[in-house]
């Protein structure tokens, strides 16, 4: 499966199938939250949160790809990510793209 954030795949003519998406809502781990609170006092990257968001992004992408595979897509173009706070301590990662076939 080819994944791109452009509206084309170089050298390919595409046929649009459908919009596909994946999402993941991730909450903070209490232990991570305590350690990150302490880290925020001295500054620097909150690596536990970075890891949490990266994991959520990977899971959301996997779900989007699975949806595209069910449609027998060759690629997903125009991929866009967004995030939003769902509740205090939880965030949603949403990824959306266009599933296409090569002609």
N, C-alpha and C positions, 0 to 999 in steps of 0.2 A: 504494500500500500504506500503510495507516494503522498506525502503531506506537505503542502506549501501554503504560504500566506499571500501568494499572488493569485491573479485571476486566470492564470494559464500555467501549463507545464511545457517548458521549452521543447520544441520539436513535435508536439502532440496536438491533435485536434480533439476537442472534448465535446461530449454530449452531456448536458446537465441531467442528473437523476432527481436529486432532492436535497433539501437542507438536512444536515445531520447535526446532532449535538451530543454533548456529554456533560454531566455535572457531578460535583462532589461537594458535600457539605462536611467540613472538618471542624471539630471542636478542639479547644486547647486541652492539654493534659495538665492536671493540677501540679504535678511535679515540674513540668516544663514551665508552667506559669510562674511558679515561685522562683525558679532559677532565673527566668527572664526578667522578673521584677528586680531582682538583685543586680543583674547585669545592666539594667537600664539606669541604675544609679551612677555607674562609672562610664557609661557610653559604650558604643561599639555595636557590632552586628549581633542580633539575637538569633544565633545559628539554629536553635531548636525550632523557632518559628519559620525560618527559611526552609529547613528540612520538611516541616509540616506542610507548608504551601507547595513545595516542589513535589511532595508525595501526592497531594490532592490534585495538582495539575496533571501529573502522570496518570492518575486514575481516571480523571475526567477525559483525557485524551484517549485512553484505552477504551472507554465506553463509547466515545464518538466513533472510533475506528470499528468497533464491533457492530455498531448500527450501520455503518457504510458497507461492511462486509456482508451483512444480511441482504443488502441491495445489490450485491455483486459489483460494487464500484471498483474502479482501478485506482482512483486517487481521490483526495479531498483537497479542494482549492479554497482560497479566501478564508483561511482559518483565522479566527479571532478569539482571544481570551478576555475574560472580564472576571472581576471578583467583587463581592459585596458582603457586608456584614449582615448576617441573618438574625442573630441575637448577640447579646454580649458574650464574648468568648467563642463564637462560631462564625466561620466565613464560608461562603459558597464560591467555588471556582466553576465558571461556565465556559465551555469551548464550543464554538459553532463554526461550521464550514459547509461547503457545497460538495456533495458526492457527485462524481463524474465518471463516465466511461470514455475510453479512448476510441476514436473512430478509425 
